[in-house]
Amino acid sequence: MKLKNKVAVVTGGNSGIGFGIAAAFKNEGAIGTITGRNQETLDRSVAALGAGFVGIQADVTNMDDLERIFRETFDRFGKIDTLVVNAGGIVDGSPMAGIAEVTEDNYDKYMDLNLKSVYFTVQKALPYLHDGASIILIGSSAAHRAAPGMTVYSAAKAAVVSLAKGLSLDLLARKIRVNTLSPGSIDTPVFGKIVPQEQVEQVKQIWKDLTPLGRLGLPSDLGKAAAFLASDDSSFLLATEILADGGLTNIIQMK
Ligand SMILES: NC(=O)c1ccc[n+]([C@@H]2O[C@H](COP(=O)([O-])OP(=O)(O)OC[C@H]3O[C@@H](n4cnc5c(N)ncnc54)[C@H](OP(=O)(O)O)[C@@H]3O)[C@@H](O)[C@H]2O)c1
């Protein structure tokens, strides 16, 4: 029970990695809020988490929505100890692409979702976070290793790694720790947003083969790492990054 009675906010907690993190937090004794735009998956996820968690429907690219997440969480629980800035990834109706196809609109939308929203999620949370809180930014191994079609997304995630450093400095007086948790290839609904359903298994296999541990990560793998970063066990980790990627970034395998 590393997180007993801690209050957490997990953006994008209604799917994939975010849900895995919320479930791990719940197992460690936390309560709090998950957010997402899709009310149906939000309701289902809150029901699966059980007592202690509430859902707030919100778009993280909307400043009023961001402010509302933290105000309502504070009103409901009286404090916020941990923030996981997880919402992000694929922009609906705007596929990732190579430079020949990326339009200004596509570029802006990826940066808005994967970088700007991260910065302002933290900013809007600040009045409600107590001193000594832990903020976890979800980065990506893509910040360190280029992959086809992922240039803009990868650049946004590389900037997220940088944000953890600058924001830790900005918040030093309040002893708020900001760290990045960077997943490798994780088995979530994201694959179905990148390729048609009939190609999902094939693409997953490509990423499995690329990952030295020979499997995709699970949302629960990220949950355990996030629980560590949220807890006092990580009290001396500040402005750093944990790669939870099965070796994808740091090892080249010769098969
Ligand atoms: N899966 C991987 O292999 C992988 C690898 C590296 C990094 N990541 C990162 O991990 C995070 C979670 O990804 P995932 O794989 O779990 O993907 P996912 O299952 O597609 O989940 C994405 C989450 O973000 C939320 N979201 C997206 N746009 C939003 C918006 N405008 N406003 C509010 N919420 C929004 C979605 O909820 P709604 O649709 O309901 O809004 C959903 O909860 C992302 O930051 C992603 O970049 C994933």
The ligand as an ORCA input file, in Angstrom:
! r2SCAN-3c Opt
* xyz 0 1
  N       0.991      2.352    -26.458
  C       2.233      2.643    -26.719
  O       2.950      1.832    -27.331
  C       2.832      3.959    -26.259
  C       4.221      4.097    -26.382
  C       4.816      5.272    -25.936
  C       4.043      6.288    -25.387
  N       2.695      6.135    -25.298
  C       1.941      7.239    -24.698
  O       1.132      6.752    -23.656
  C      -0.032      7.564    -23.519
  C      -1.276      6.685    -23.540
  O      -1.303      5.962    -24.764
  P      -2.086      4.571    -24.933
  O      -1.224      3.689    -25.730
  O      -2.645      4.120    -23.652
  O      -3.215      5.047    -25.954
  P      -4.811      4.974    -25.946
  O      -5.274      3.678    -25.397
  O      -5.165      5.400    -27.312
  O      -5.182      6.109    -24.897
  C      -5.047      7.470    -25.168
  C      -5.745      8.200    -24.034
  O      -5.631      9.609    -24.221
  C      -6.926     10.173    -24.174
  N      -6.971     11.341    -25.064
  C      -6.544     11.424    -26.335
  N      -6.773     12.658    -26.826
  C      -7.340     13.359    -25.815
  C      -7.827     14.686    -25.697
  N      -7.754     15.576    -26.692
  N      -8.348     15.079    -24.513
  C      -8.423     14.195    -23.489
  N      -8.000     12.940    -23.528
  C      -7.464     12.529    -24.696
  C      -7.872      9.076    -24.632
  O      -9.185      9.242    -24.113
  P     -10.424      9.754    -25.025
  O     -10.238      9.225    -26.397
  O     -11.638      9.294    -24.307
  O     -10.294     11.244    -24.986
  C      -7.224      7.859    -23.981
  O      -7.607      7.750    -22.642
  C       0.030      8.599    -24.649
  O       0.598      9.788    -24.142
  C       0.985      7.944    -25.646
  O       1.633      8.871    -26.451
  C       2.066      5.000    -25.730
*
